[in-house]
Amino acid sequence: MHSLGKRLENCYELPCNAAIGANSCQTDQAYPRPQLRRNQWICLNGSWKFTFDDAGQFVRPSDIADWTHTIEVPFAPESAKSGIGDTGFHPNCWYEREFDVSKGEGRVLLHFGAVDYRARVWVNGQFMADHEGGHTPFSIDITPVLNENGVQRVTVWAQDDPFDLAKPRGKQDWQLEPHSIWYPRTSGIWQTVWAEVVPNTYIDRLRWTPHFERWEIGFEALVSGELYDGIQVKVKLTANCHVLVNDIYEVINGEIHRRIALSDPGIDDYRNELLWSPEKPTLIDAEIQLWYEGKLVDEVQSYTAMRTVGIQRDRFMLNGRPYYLRLVLDQGYWSDSLMTPPSDEALRRDVELAKSMGFNGVRKHQKIEDPRFLYWADVLGLMVWEEMPSPYRFTRKAVERMTKEWAEVINRDSSHPCIVVWVPFNESWGVPDLTATEAHRHCVQALYHLTKTLDPTRPVVGNDGWESAATDILAIHDYDNKPTRLANRYGPEVNLSELFTRERPGGRVLTLDGHPHNGQPIMLTEFGGIAYAAPEEPDADKIWGYVRSSDISELQIRYTALLEVVNKIEVFSGFCYTQLTDTFQEANGLLYADRTPKFPIEAIADAT
């Protein structure tokens, strides 16, 4: 018999307090796909056999005679938490483990949260899948190759060329040691691996799309496996212990597309009881059942929310009202585990910390975060700007890779109410010649319009920082450390047309010729970057930041003065401060790398 993961029942309805239990480590069983949950699943995190293959001499599992290491999945081999901690250049690595699942009724699906960058998978020696893209999940139906004795062996070959700059890689350094704003590499498996037993006909995917203006929720479901006429899906939605919907729909060609109309109370005070916001993150519990000939075939739990975001003239809108964004830049790294959180509780803690510091959102920078982070942001009420990790080169292959992976990201995460803005590009990374090269501009415009096509319900920032050619929000990066200069540059005396023709933060024009500011909201989406490290810390003299403070008192004074000015600049519809935590040599966090505040968190919140 195999061990089954614990069911997380209605945990998104629990209040935010320290008494809520959370799983203590990544090998514990926090359900990895929070918006499509089943009662039974098998967590495959933990100890795996492992070996490097720097020469690329192995092409199949049988070629490996000696597994040289044991690794703790899902931590990358570069991380200390993996048990290996080898930060050298290793383009190939192999994993293998056994697990128990009996061959019987139903199907067995094997899921990988993320493997950086390319993964090939064998089960019981049979090749099963090849997936490219280091930040998105993939699944395999392994039923046809299961052993009758119940013991199954999975082998993974992960390829991640450290010198390939034409793949989406975000902040992962191409040099041996991290430098400037670049961090250690994350190779191979870095998110949860898991399996689940599903019926022969099963619910494969769900998508929720709230329509605030019509007081409706869009519902899409994909049913896979054996399909028959007469299959039905039952949808039950509840919130605050009240049933909102209890409907049944016919499955046509394996799909359902419905708009579920809720009873609209009309008046705002009543509506607000059901709306999701950072101040009141109300979620709608969803129970989805699959029925055929009067029998329950499959059942999953999910959630959604009634929440809308958009742009109205020069303001960002939440639920039909102007809403000022107070964001903090979040790199999503940990010293001992790199891009993989050390625990589910660590993800929750980051959300809680950001809120307690006075921020109502984060800009997840150059990283597609674990779905468990989005879950906690949904539950606790924290808005998220989701940003695609950049390639650094502009080539046909880089464009193809990024486009494919970005579409997978939107498909994975579009149902999360916490996500309010999509960001395909940052600071012209991967499109370095926007001012001079038409193909680079077309690439940004194409990704902007592709994003709007795949998800027309959220604003899109085509290129965050400068050199804007297609955007719903004019996002500016400006690390001037003198508050008075920022006040003069963006204050009430400034003519906007002059601002966009004259100012060049970072040495870059804010808008490209032919693409002027057209009344969109203006936000200061990177600024600050005030660094501080205690003198007694190792390598304190090697820290990096946009400006350095000599002591904690100076850091607090600088932050307070800077935020006082930014909050008073009326042209801004929001801001994003750099940054939440120290990240390796980049010591410009409000928190140390271990998430300890550098000065009292109450003082941070007051200034924010």
N, C-alpha and C positions, 0 to 999 in steps of 0.2 A: 504493500500500500504506500502511496505517496502522501507526504504531509501537505496540508492545504493551508493557504493563507487565511488570515483572519478577515472576516467581513467588517468593513467600516460602515456602521449603520448611522445615517443621518448626522455624521460628524460635522458636516458643514452647517448644521443648525445650532451647534453648541455656541454658547456665548464666549467672548474673548476673555479668558482669565487663565491664570497659571495652573489651575487645577485640572485643565484638560490634559489627558494623557496623550503623549505622542511617542512614536517609536524611537528607540534610543540609538539605533545605528542602521546603516544602510543595508545590512543583511537581515534586519527585521522587516516586517511585511506591511509597509505602507502601500496601499494599492496604487500601482504606477500609472493607471489610466483613469483618473478620477471622474471623468464624465461618461464613462461606459464601464460600469463595475458589475462583476458577477460574484456570486457567493464563494465559488471555488476557484482557486488558482494556485500555482506552484511557483514560489520565489526561487530563482536559480542564482541569486547573488551568493557570494561566499567563496570558498576555496576552489580554484581551478588549477589544473596543470598549465604550465606556461613555458614558452621558450622564444628567444629572439631568433631572427633569421636575417641577419644583416646582408648576407650575400644573395638572398633570394633563391636559395638552392632547393627549397621544398615547394612542391606543387600540389601535393595531396597529403592527407593525414598519414598514410602508410609510409611516407618518406621519413617521418620523424622517429628516430630510434631512441632519442634521449630528451626527455622534458627536463630542462635545467633548473626551473624555478617553480614555485607555487605562488599564485597571485590571488589577492582578495578582490574579486569583482564586486562592484563596478568601478573600482578605482584604477585610474590609468597607471601604467608601469612607471611613469615619471614621478608619481606621487609617493610620499612616505606611507600613506594609508594602504597602499597596495601591497606593502611588504617587500617591495623591490626598490623603488626610489632611484631608478637609473635615468638621469636626465640627458644622456648622450643621444647621438643620432642613430635611430633604429627604424629603418623604413618598413620592416616587416616583423610581425609578431604573431604567434599562434597560441590558441587557448583550447583546452579540452576538459570536459567533466562528464560524469554520468549522473543520471537521475532516474527515479522510478515513476513510471506511469504505465498502467495496464492498457493493453489493446482490447477494446470492447466496443460497446455502442457509442456513437458520437465520434467526434473528430478532436485531434489534439493540435493546438496552435502554439507555435513558438514565437515569442516576441522579443525584439531588441529595441530598447529605448533610444540608443544612439551608439554608433561605432564610428570612430574617426580614423581614416576617412572612407576607405573602401573595405567592405566585408564580404567574404565568401564563406558559406556555411555548409557543413556536411553533418548528416545525422546517420549514425550507424554505418559510417563509411560511404554513404550515398550523397553525392552533391545535390544540394537543395536550393541554393539561392546565391545571388550576387547583387549587392546593394552598394551604391555610391552616394555619398553625402554624409558628412560627419555630424550633423545636428538633428537628423530626422529619424523617426522610427520605421521599422519594417517588420513584417510578420510572415510566417511560413506555416503552411499546413503540412505537418510531418506525418500524418496518419498512414500514408502508403508504405513508409519505411520502418514502422515501429517493430521492435522485437517482440515475439510472443511471450518471452519470459518476463517482460515488464521493465527490464533494465535498458535504458536508452543512453547513447553516447553522442554528445554534440561537440563538434570541432569547428573552430573559427579561425580563419586567416585574415588578419587585419593589416592593410597596407596604408601607410601614412608617410609619404615622402616629405621629410622636413624641409627640403629645398624647393618644393613645388609652390610657387607664389601665384599660380593661376587657379587655385582652388579656394573656396570660402574657408578662411581660417581664423578670422577675427584677430584677437590679440596674441596669438601664438607666435613666439619669436622664431626667426630663421637662423639666429646666431646661437652658439652653444650655450651662452649664459644670457639671461634676460637683461635687456638694457632699455633705458628711456621709458617709454610707455608700453613696452612689450613684455610678455610674461612667458613662463615655461610652457613647453608644448604639452598637449594632451593627446596621446595616441591610443588607438584601440577602443575597447569597450569602456564607456564612461557613464552610461546610465543603465538602469535595471534590466536584467534579463529574466524572463518569466515565461511560464507556459500555462495554458488553461484548457480544460476539456469542455467542448461545446457540443450541442446537438448536431445532427446531420443537417438540419436547417437552423440557421442562427442569425441573430442580429449582429451585423458586421460593423456598421458605422452609424453615428448619429450626428446631426448638425442642428443647432438652435440659432434662430435669428429673431431677436425681438423687434417688433414694429410698434414703437411707442405711439406714433400718431394715430394708428388705427386700434390701439390696445389689443394687438394680436402678437402671437409668437409663431414664427415660422418653424416648422418641424420637418426634417428630412431623415429618412432611415433607409439604409441599404441592407437587404437580407441576402445572405450568401448560403452556399451549399445546395442541397436538393430543393428545388422550387416546384410548387404545385399550385393549381388554381384553388382559390378559396382560402389561402393563408391570410390571416388577419393580425393586425397590430392593435393592442389596447394601450392607450396613453392615459395615465392618471397623473395630474399635476396638483400638488398641494403646497400651501404656504401658510405659515402661522397657524398650523393645525386645521386649516380649512381646505376642503376640496374645491379646486378651481375648475378642473376639467376631468371628465371620465369618459373618453371617446373610444370608438373602435373604427379602424380604417382598413380597407381592403388593400393587400399588397398587389401591385401591378408590375409585372416584369422585374420583380425583385426590389422594387423601390416604392417609397411613399414620399410625396411632397404635399404638405398641407399647411394652411395658415389657421392656427387655432385661435378663435376669437374668445377673449375673456369678457366677462361682464364689466363694462366700464362704469365706475362710480361717478365719473364726470368731474366732480369738484376736486381741487388740488389736494386739500387736506386728506381726503379719503384715498386718492391715488397714491399719495406719498407713502402710505403704509405698504405698498407693494413694489415701490421703485428701489433699484439698487443705486447706491452712492457710497463714497468713502465714509460718510457720516452715518449711514444706515444701510449696510450691505445685505439687504433682504434677498434671499435666494429662494427659488421655486423648486421644490423636490419633484423629481420625475420618476415614475415607475413604468417601465416599458415591458409589455408582455407580448409574446408571439404565440398565436393560437392556430390550430388546424383540426378541423372535424371535432370541435368541442374539447380538445385536449391542449393543455399548456405545454408548449414546445420549448420556449426559451424565455428567460426573464433577466433584465438588467436594470440597474439603478443609475440615474443621472441627475443633473440639475441644470437649471438655466436661470435667467433673471429678466425682469422688465427694465431695460436700460437703453437709452439712445444717446449717441454722441454725434456731434457735427460742428459745422462752422456757420456762423451768421455774421456777415460783414467782417468786423475786425475782432470777433470774440469766439472763443471755444465754447461750445454748448454741451451741457450735460442735462439730459431729461428736459430739454426745451428751455433751459435757463442758462444765462452766462455763468461760467464757472472758471475761476482763476486756478491755474495749475501751479502747484509748488512741488517740483520734482527734484529728485536727487539721482545723480549718475551712479549706477550700480553695475560693477564689473562682474559680480557673481563668482569670485574665486575665494578659496580657502588655502591657507599656507600648507597644510599637510595633505590636502586632497584635491587641490587645483580646481578644475571646473565642476567636479562632482561634490555635492554637499556632503559633509561628514555624517549627516543624519537628516531625517525628516523634520525633527525639531529645529535644526539649524536653519532650514528654509523658513519655517514659521517665525523663528526668532528674528530673521532679517526683515520680514514684513512688519512685525511688531515694533522693531526698533525704528524703522523709517517713519512709521506713524507717530511714535512717541516723540520723535524729533521735530514734529510739526509738518512733515511732508504728506501730501495726499497722493503721491505717485512716485514711480521710479522710471527712469529710462534704462532698460536693460541694454548695456552697451556691448555691441559686437559679440553677442552670445544669445543663442536660443536656449532659454532656461528649461530645466526639468519641469514637466507638467505639475509636479507637486508644489512648486513655487506658485504657479498660476492658481492652483487650487486654494492655497492659503491666502493669496491676494483676493480671490473671489470671496472667500469666507470672511476675512477680516476687513475687507474694504480698502484696497490699495490699487490705484490705477497704474497701468503698465503701458509704456511705449515699447513695442517689440521691434528690434533692429536686427537686420540680417548681418551675420559675420561677413566681412569683406574678403574677396581676393585682392591681391595687390597689383597684379598685372592686368592689362587689358588685352585679351586675346579672344578669338572665336570660342576656344574651349572654355575659357573662364566665364564668358557670357552664358554659354549653354549650361554649364554647371550651376551657376548662380540662379539662373531662371528656373531650372528644374527644382532645385532645393528650396528656393523661396516659395514656390507654389506648394510644395509639401508642407512647409512651415504654416502657411495660411490654412491649409486643409486641416492640419493637426489642431490649431489653436483658435480658430475663428469663433468657436462657441463660448469661449471664456468671456464673461462680462467685464473682467478687470482690464482686458486689452482695449485701449481707446484710440491708439494711433499705430500705424505701420510705418516703418522706416527702412526702405531698401538699401540706401547708400548713406555713408557717413564721410563728411569732409573730402569728398571726391576720391576716396580710396577705391582703387580698381578702375577709376575713370579719371586719370590724373591730368588729362589735357582738355577739360571741358570748354575752356575759353577758345581753344584753337581748332579742335577736332570735332567735326560734325557727328561722326560715329559715336563718340563718347556721349554727346548730348542726346542723341537718339536712344542710346542705351538707358540713360536715366529716365527719359520720357516714356520709353517702352515699359520699363519696370513699374513706373508710376501708374500707367494706364492698365497694365496687367493686374496690379494690385487692386485698383478700383473695380476691375471687371470681376475678379474672384471674390471680392468683398466690397460691395458698394456702400456699406453701412458705416464705414469708419474713415476719418481723415487720413491722408497719406502725405508724408514728408519725403519728397523724392530724393533729396540730398541734404542731410542735416549739417548745418554749419555755415555754408557759403555756396557761391556759384550755382544759385537756384535756377532751374529751367522748367520744373514742373512740381508744384507743391500746393497743398491746401493750407499750410502754415509756413510763414517765413521764419525759419529757425536760424539763429545767429549764435556763433561761438566767439566769445570775446574775453580773453584772459587778462585784460588790463587790470592791474592790481590797485589802481588809484580810484576810489569811489567817486571823487569829484570829476574825474575825466569821464567816467561812465555817465554821470548825471548830465554833464555838458553835451555828451555825444548823442544821448537818446532822450534828453529832457524836453520840456514843453516848448522851448524856443527853437527846436530843430524842425526844419522843413523835411518831410519824408522823402521827397524826390531828391533833395540834396544828400540825405543820408545814404541813399542807395547808389548814388553816383560818386560820392566823395569818400565814404568810409571803407576801409579795407582791413578789418580785423584778421589777424593771421596772414596779412599780405594778400588776401583774396577778395575779389569783388563779391558783393552779397548776391547780386542777381546778374545773370548773363545778358548780353545785348540781345534785344528782341524779346526778352522775357521779364518785363518790369514788374515791380510790386503792383498788385492789382487789388489792393484792399484786404488781402488776407490778414489774419491775426499775426502779430509779430511776437516772437518769444525768444528770450535769451536762454538757449538750450545747452550751453556750456559756458561756465565762468567760475571764477574762484581758484580752485586748485591750490589752496594754501597748504603747504607742507610743514609737517613737524614730526620729528622723531626724538625721543629722549636721548640725551648724550651718551648714556650708558648702554644703549642698545648696540648690538653688533652691527658694524658697517653704517653707523649713523652718519658718518661723513660722506657716504655714497648715495644717500637718498635722492630721489628726484621729485620735483614739483615745479609749478609755474612761478611760485614765490615761496620763500622759506620764512618761518617764524623761529625766533631764537628760543622762545619758551611758550608754555601753555597760555600764559596771560596775554601774550602778543597775539597768539592764534585766536583767542576768544575776541579780543578787541577788533582784529581785522575782519573776522567773520561777521560780527555784529554790525560794524560800520558798513560793510559791503551789502549785507542784506537790507539794511535800513534804506540805503539808496535805491537798490533794485526794486524793492517793494513799492517805492513812491513813483517810479517811472510809469506814467499812465499809458504810454504807447504799448507796453508789454502786456500780453494776455496770460503770461505765465513765465516760469523760469525753470532751469534745471541746474542745480549746483554740483560742481565737481569736487568731492565725490563722497560716497557713503563710507567706504572703508579703505584703509591702507591696503595696497595690493603689491606685495613683494617690494621692489625698490621704489615704487611710486607711493610716497608717504603723504599724499594730500587728502586723506580721508578724515571725516569728522570722528570716525571710530578707528581704533587700532585694528590690525588684521584679526585679532581674537574677538572683535566686536565690543571691546571696552571703550566707552566714550572718552575722548581726549579732554573734554571739560564737561561740567554737569549737563546732563541731557535736558534738564529743565531750562537751562540757559540757551541751549541750542534751539529748543522749541520756541522760546520767547523771541529769539532773533529771527527765526524762519518765518 
